[in-house]
Amino acid sequence: MMQTQSTLWVCRVPVATVWNAPDKARDIDAEGLSAEGRINNWIEAMNAEQTRDLMESERVETQLLYGEPVEIDEISDGWAKITATWQPSGKDERGYPGWVPVAQLEEVELIRESGFVRVITMHAQLWTVDFKPLATIPFNALLPIKETGEYVRVQTPDGDAFISGNQVEIVSQFQDSMIGTGRNIAESAEEFLNLQYFWGGMSSYGYDCSGLTFNIMKANGIRISRDAGDQAWEGKAVDQHSPESWWKGDLLFFADDNGRAAVRHVGIYYGNGLMVHSPTAGKAIEIIEIAGTKYANELCAVRRFTEIQE
């Protein structure tokens, strides 16, 4: 079931969750594991304790967006051991590793000659070639272009489809959005205020802390690693002890033991001593004043990923 050079395996549901191991999935996760990947139903089915358990029991690694490619290493009992090649990670030089139900993957023809569309709205509607609703896909999903127009014809795991040109931008490669300024980065995150935190979340149905920073950077043409611990070594170092030198859009990293332990959290500097971040299970993306919070003592690094401030 391995791909050939003319095909590749991609995510065939709006959002597929990548698990630490197949036995980490629970009965309550059935909707999220289904062949339709009903992520809204899954999130709604869980209570607060069950949602926190995704993190506390280290069940979930990351997520894939509709059309996102993977490498398959093995198939076992309906599960695929994969690497998410668009998500850089220190865990595997190829990308982010984990397990996904095989039913949530599809083999498609490899085409990239005309570039990609990237979804720029919170969600976007895909239409069949005879303009019937096909699927609703999340922010930052990328699909290969087959023909441009008011509605762009794209390749999907469900065959050719159309998407409104007003809901996408056209990019030559998957990481080639126009590079944003520091202000662009900070203000892009505002669009997701009040979106609930979701451990491992990589979609506009819910982000974890580094899922938010990864996707905001992706939307601004900047490719960084998936996890906060890796992100903290990328970009350009900025003096963490000189807040006056920080730009909007810089990433702020935090660690326990007054910043001396391993990186455990990341947020986006919003200027004027403020940070936008996805805090933890049970809370939502918010803008906070850093002073007077635990984050003031836990700051361990500041990194910059753009050359333009405004």
ZITA-V381781 format. One record per helix or strand of 3 or more residues. SS is the DSSP state (2 for helix, 1 for strand). FROM is the first residue (numbers start at 0). LEN is the number of residues. If there is no record, write none. Layout:
BEGIN
{{SS	FROM	LEN} {SS	FROM	LEN}}
END
This chain:
BEGIN
{{1	6	5} {1	14	5} {2	21	3} {2	26	7} {2	38	7} {2	47	9} {1	59	6} {1	68	8} {1	78	6} {1	95	6} {2	101	3} {1	104	5} {1	115	4} {1	122	5} {1	132	6} {1	141	6} {1	150	6} {1	158	6} {2	164	3} {1	167	4} {2	181	9} {2	208	11} {2	227	4} {1	235	3} {2	242	3} {1	250	5} {2	255	4} {1	262	9} {1	273	4} {1	285	4} {2	293	5} {1	298	6}}
END
